[in-house]
Amino acid sequence: MKGYAMLKIGESGWIEKEVPKCGPMDAICKPLAVAICTSDVHTLWEGAVGERHNLILGHECCAEITEVGSLVKDFKVGDRVLVPAITPDWNSLAAQAGYSMHSGGMLGGWKFSNFKDGVFSEFFHVNDADGNLALLPANIDVVNACMLSDMVPTGFHGVELADVQFGDSVLVVGIGPVGLMSVAAASMRGASRILAVGTRPNCIAAAKKYGADEFISYKNGTIEDQVLALTNGQGVDKIILAGGGNETFESAVKCLKPGGKIGNVNYLGSGDYVQIPRAEWGVGMGHKMINGGLMPGGRLRMEKLGSLVSSGRLDVSPLTTHVFDGWDHLEEALFLMRDKPADLIKPVVKLAD
């Protein structure tokens, strides 16, 4: 089979590999559509997870099953499925402890394009098919289905990590596709006021649709100065970090009320440390909690989030701004995500209807 791989840090291209083998609890799938993620950019060009050689990239897709293992109970060849970016080992001790995403070690549930070939290939392997796959609802098209791999569950997990409650004031830093889903989830959870940090007009328009009330531009001064001015010096109850660099934690702590919570789902692709301001953190005693987490993945989450889209309660179509047809455009889509033109939110490569 052919696959689009990271040859080494900074270099990528098409390679040939053997079709993966199917274990008794696993499935082999072929993509129906794939989406490009900023994480692919971090992995390939920044070397964020270290050197990788001939590793097939990609962790966002929907697919059709071409083979199932002998112990798979709930799926069969020909099923069209949602595929989460995170595919834990559900019989692990970490999963039993409530941290499935870290099965096999920290971030071990993130297998695709980390330490296992990803989905930018004619066929790919899914471990624990019954625990990780979900049937693709018939009324969700393949382009929108790709958003359920990572953008929706990651954005929603940021809101879970921040523990947004009814009536909370919320700041979302970064309104790319993950941040937009954090805005949507915060609104669904009953936030009374949502401030969003972002400047691109199409992202601002989408964020308004999802429930953002006011917008902050880094071009107009520091995030904390603007948030404190908008909140009469009080700050906000909850913050979701879905963009920015390591330095963004400093601004977030300064924006947060005592007793508030920060949920980070931003992939920090470079640098050795994050900066936490001592005084604004209450000299260590301000009850300002910082939670950073990889989204859990798994079938139940896919089914529940898929039902939000299927029912019409969540419209993910604004996330996709560029749709390409066929594998020949994969590299073009990947480089587009790297270069991030002003009109881009998310590119998808469609391989079937």
N, C-alpha and C positions, 0 to 999 in steps of 0.2 A: 504494500500500500504506500501511498505518498502522504507526507505530512510536512507542515511548515514548522521548522525547528529553530531554536536558538543554537547556533553553532558554537559560539562563545560570546562573552560579554561584548555587545556592540555589533555582532554579526548574526545574520539569520538567513534562511533560505529553505528551499524545498529539498527533502531527502527521501530516500526509500527505506522502509522498515518492514519487518514481518508483521502480519496481522496479529494482534495480541491474543493470547490464549484465554479461554473462558474457564474459570474455576467453578466448582459445584454450586456456589452461592452467588455467582456473578453474572454479568451480562456483557455482551458485545453490542455496540450501537454504531449507527452511522448518522452523522449530523444532518438535520434538516435545515438548520440555519445556525450561524455562529456570530457572536458579538465580540468586539474588541474592547478590552478593559485597560484603564490606566495602569493597573497592576502589571499587565503584559509589558508596558513601556518601562516601568520600574525594573522589572526582572531582566529584560533584554538589554536596555541601554545604561541602566544604573548599576546593574549587578546586585540588586537589593537583597537577593537570597543567596548570593555567592555565584561562583563560576558554575556554569552548566554547559555540557557539550552534547550536541545532537539531541537535545530534549525538545520534543514537540510542544509547542506553546498552546495556550488557550484553555479557558475554564468556563466559558459561557456558551451555552447552546441549548437547543432542544433536539430530539433525535428519534430515530426509529430503531427498535431492537432487531438485531439480526441473529442473535444466538443467546440462549439462556442456559445456565447450569442446571444440573440434575436436581438440585435442592431448591430451586427458585419456585415459589408457590403462586405468586400473584401476577406474574407478567409472562408474556409469550412473544414469540417471534412475530413481528409486524406491528406490535403496539407502538404508538407514538407517545413519547414520554417527555416530561420535564426533568432536567438534569441539574441538580444543585452544584454550585462551584465547590462546595465543601462536602466530601463524602466520607464521613467517619466510619470507623469500625465499631459497630453497635454492640458487640459483645465484649468490648474492652472495659477495664476497670475505670478508665477516665469517663467513659460514657455513663457507667453506673453511678459515678460520682456527680453527674450533671454537667460534665465538660466534654461532651462528645467531640467537639472541634479540636481537642488536644489529645485524642486517642493516638497512641504511638509516640507521644512526646509533644512539646509545645508546638502548636500550629500543625500537628500531625494529621488532622482531618483535611487539611488543604493538600491534596495529592496532585491534582492536575497541574502540570507545568511548574511544579515545585520539585518533587522527587519522582514523579511518574509522568509519562507522556500525556499531553493534554488532548484537547478536542479538535485542534486544527488539523484533522487528518481524516482519511476516508473511513476509518473505523477506530473506535476507542473502547477502552475497558472500564467498566464500573464495578467496583467491589460492593458486596452486600446489596444486591439489586433490590430485594424486598424492603430493605431499610432505607435505601437512598433514592430510588426513582419514584416518580408519581405519574399517573396517566395524564396526558395532555388533554384538557377539556376541548371538545370539538369546536367550540365557538371562540377559541383563542388562536389567532394566526401565529405562524412560526416566528415572525419578527418580534411580536410582542412577547411570545413565550420566552425568548432569550433574556428578557429583562427579569424574569423570575429566577434565573440562575444565581444572580449575584446582586444586581442593583436594588431590587425590591427587598430581599431578605437582609442585606447589609444595612441599607438605610433604615429599615424598621428596627433592626437590632440596636442601632445607635440610640433610638428612642427608648428601647427597653433598658439599655445600659444607663441612660440618664434618668430613668424612672419617671417619665413625664406623667403627670396626674392632671385631673380636671382643674381648670383655672390657672395652671402654671403659665408664667411667662417663659418663653423659650428662645434661645439664640441658636441658629444653625449656621455654622461656619463652612462655607463652600456649598454652592448650589449647582454642581455638576449632577450627573444622574443619581449618585448615591445621596447627595444632599437634598435633591428634590424629593426623593422617597422619604427622607427624614422629615421634611416639611409636611408631606402628606400624612405620615404616621403620627406626627405630633398633633396635627389637626384632628385626626381620627380619635386620638386619645383625649381630646378635650382641652388642648392648650387654649388659653384665652388671648394670647398675643404672641405672634411669631415674628422675630426679627431675623433677617437673612443677610449673610455677607456674600456679595457677588456683584459683578459688573456687566456681564454679557447680556445684551437685551433679550435674547431668546430664552436664556435661563431665568431672567427676572420675570418674563411673561409666564413661563411655566410655573415658577414658584408662586406667583399670584394665584394661578389656577388651583394650585394645591393647598393654598391657605395662608401664605406669607402676607404679613401686614405692612411691614416697613423694611427698607433695604439700606445696607451699609456698604460703602465702597472704601477699600483700602487706599484709594487715591485721595480721599478726603480727610486723612488723618488716621490715627491708630483706632483699632477696633474698640478698645476699652474706652477711649475718650468719647466715641460716638454712642456706644451703648449706655454709658453712664449719663450722658447728656439726655438721651431719650427716656431714661428711667429715673430722672431726678436724683441721680447719684446712688440709687439703690442696687442697680444690677439686676440680673435675671435669676429665675429659680433653677433653670436647667439649660444645659448647653450640649449640643451635638457637634462634634468635630468631624467633618466629612471632607475637609480640604485644608490646605495650608501646609506649612512645614513644622519642624520641631519647635520653632519659636512661637507657634500659635498657642501652645499651652500657657505661656506667660500671659498673653492677652486674655485667654479664657478664664484663668484663675482670677484675674483682676475684674472681670465682668460678672463674676458669680457671687450671689448672696451667700452669707454664712448658712451652712446647712444645705447648700445646693449640691447638684451632682453634674459631672461632666461625663458624657458617653463618647468615647473615641472609637470610630471605625475607619479612621484615615490610615492608609498604608504609609508609614514613615520610611521612605525609600533610601534615605542617606543620613549621615551624621551619627554621632555616638551617644548623644545625650539629649534629653528634653530639659527645658529650663522652667523651674517652678519658683515664682517670686516669694521669698521668705515672708516679708511683712504682709503681703496681700493674702497669703495662705494662713494668716492668723498666727504667724510665727510657729507654724506646725500644728496649731490647735483650732483652726477655724471651721472645722467640720465641713470642709469643702472636699467632696469625694471625687476621685478620678477613676473611672472604669474604662479600660480599653479591652475590646474583645473582637475575636473573629466570629462571624455569624455561624450559628450551629449547624446549618445544613440538615439533610435528612428528609425523608418522605412526608412526615406529618406536616412539617413546615411548608414544604412545597404544595401539599394539598390545600392547606389553609390559605396560603397567600394566592394560590391559583384560583381558589373560590372567590376571593375578593375581586380579581380581574374578571373571572367568568360571569359573576353576578352584576358587573357594571359599577360596583362601588369604588373600584380603583381603575383609573384609565392610565395605562402606561405608554400610550402611543406618543405623547409629547417627548418622550425620552429619545426616540430614534429619529435622527435628522438626516442620516445618509444611509441608503440601502443599495447594496451592490448585488449583482447576480452572478454567481459562479465562483469557483475556487480561484480563477485567474485574477480576481480582484482582491484577494485576501491581503496581499502585501500592500496594495494601495490603501486599503482600509486601516491596516496597522500603522503605516506611516502617517496617515491622516490623524490618528489618535495621538501619535507622538507630537505632531506639529500643532494640533489644536487650533484650527482656524476659528474665527470669531463666531461663525454660524454653526459650529459643531456642538452637539451634546453627546450623541452616541452613534457609531457606525455598526451596521449589521450586514453580514454577507449571507444572502439567501441561496440555498442549495436545492430546495424543493418547495412546493406549495403546501 
